[in-house]
Amino acid sequence: MTVATKSPRLASRLINGILSIKPLANFAKQRARQMMIDRSDSIGVPWLERVAELRSKDLEADLEQVKNAQITYPDYYLRPFHAYDAGNLGWEAATEVEVAAYAVHSRIWQDAGADGDPKLRRSYHEILKQQIQTAPLDILDVGCSIGMSTFALQTNFPTAKITGLDLSPNFLSPIANLSLIPTTSLGCTPPPNLQVYPMLHSIWCRCF
Ligand SMILES: C[S@@+](CC[C@H](N)C(=O)[O-])C[C@H]1O[C@@H](n2cnc3c(N)ncnc32)[C@H](O)[C@@H]1O
């Protein structure tokens, strides 16, 4: 049961009101971003270098492989999101989502540092495995983003056929680039025999 109180609504209206003033919103965005970069660096995940590495790849070519011109995006998907003006449909979000995940998840457990993200994924897979009796044959990772959850699924269910699905071709492009796979997930290296096949707005991974 969720108990609604008036004060959080008031507070969020106040914050939204302040953030509707563009210069203040930009200032807050920059501060929040710098905080994330500093946190990432402090846990040994070099934000700027990793993002520069991803941007140095020919992601545009990969984008062509995974783009699906038939898709009509829902309205919510076309709005700015997580302080990215282009939302999830841009390179900024696509190349920063990995380091951002490490930075954010480093605080779930005290002193987890860069192990916070892999630990989070290990913890929910452990619960998942307790709930299912037989190993799954097919897994659909809906909202797979750049594949961190997809690779973690592959590690946990190595014999399953795993499909990653996402609305953002920009997110799928880094994993469509085979050369990026060994480093796509900093702490979660996929099995060496993993194959990735780009499909329309989805990536199909399979261990042979
Ligand atoms: C929080 S992220 C998921 C992260 C990822 N599963 C992981 O654990 O690292 C949510 C993802 O859902 C995707 N998404 C949002 N709406 C979607 C939709 N209607 N269909 C498919 N993917 C969607 C976004 O593009 C984004 O990559």
The ligand as an SDF file (V2000), in Angstrom:
LIG
                    3D

 27 29  0  0  0  0  0  0  0  0999 V2000
   16.4760    1.3020  -16.8140 C   0  0  0  0  0  0  0  0  0  0  0  0
   16.8550    0.9840  -18.4820 S   0  0  0  0  0  0  0  0  0  0  0  0
   17.1810   -0.7450  -18.4690 C   0  0  0  0  0  0  0  0  0  0  0  0
   18.5180   -1.1460  -18.1460 C   0  0  0  0  0  0  0  0  0  0  0  0
   18.9590   -2.5500  -18.4300 C   0  0  0  0  0  0  0  0  0  0  0  0
   17.9180   -3.5700  -18.4870 N   0  0  0  0  0  0  0  0  0  0  0  0
   19.9750   -2.8990  -17.3540 C   0  0  0  0  0  0  0  0  0  0  0  0
   19.6190   -3.5930  -16.4020 O   0  0  0  0  0  0  0  0  0  0  0  0
   21.1020   -2.4080  -17.4620 O   0  0  0  0  0  0  0  0  0  0  0  0
   15.2830    0.9440  -19.3000 C   0  0  0  0  0  0  0  0  0  0  0  0
   15.3710    0.6220  -20.7770 C   0  0  0  0  0  0  0  0  0  0  0  0
   14.0580    0.4140  -21.2870 O   0  0  0  0  0  0  0  0  0  0  0  0
   14.0130    0.9190  -22.6060 C   0  0  0  0  0  0  0  0  0  0  0  0
   12.6030    1.1340  -22.9440 N   0  0  0  0  0  0  0  0  0  0  0  0
   11.7600    2.0880  -22.4830 C   0  0  0  0  0  0  0  0  0  0  0  0
   10.5450    1.9450  -23.0200 N   0  0  0  0  0  0  0  0  0  0  0  0
   10.6000    0.8500  -23.8200 C   0  0  0  0  0  0  0  0  0  0  0  0
    9.6560    0.1870  -24.6400 C   0  0  0  0  0  0  0  0  0  0  0  0
    8.3940    0.6100  -24.7260 N   0  0  0  0  0  0  0  0  0  0  0  0
   10.0460   -0.8960  -25.3390 N   0  0  0  0  0  0  0  0  0  0  0  0
   11.3290   -1.3450  -25.2560 C   0  0  0  0  0  0  0  0  0  0  0  0
   12.2930   -0.7540  -24.4880 N   0  0  0  0  0  0  0  0  0  0  0  0
   11.9170    0.3370  -23.7870 C   0  0  0  0  0  0  0  0  0  0  0  0
   14.8920    2.1520  -22.5630 C   0  0  0  0  0  0  0  0  0  0  0  0
   15.3810    2.4960  -23.8460 O   0  0  0  0  0  0  0  0  0  0  0  0
   16.0030    1.7310  -21.6110 C   0  0  0  0  0  0  0  0  0  0  0  0
   17.0940    1.1980  -22.3060 O   0  0  0  0  0  0  0  0  0  0  0  0
  1  2  1  0
  2  3  1  0
  2 10  1  0
  3  4  1  0
  4  5  1  0
  5  6  1  0
  5  7  1  0
  7  8  2  0
  7  9  1  0
 10 11  1  0
 11 12  1  0
 11 26  1  0
 12 13  1  0
 13 14  1  0
 13 24  1  0
 14 15  1  0
 14 23  1  0
 15 16  2  0
 16 17  1  0
 17 18  1  0
 17 23  2  0
 18 19  1  0
 18 20  2  0
 20 21  1  0
 21 22  2  0
 22 23  1  0
 24 25  1  0
 24 26  1  0
 26 27  1  0
M  CHG  2   2   1   9  -1
M  END
$$$$
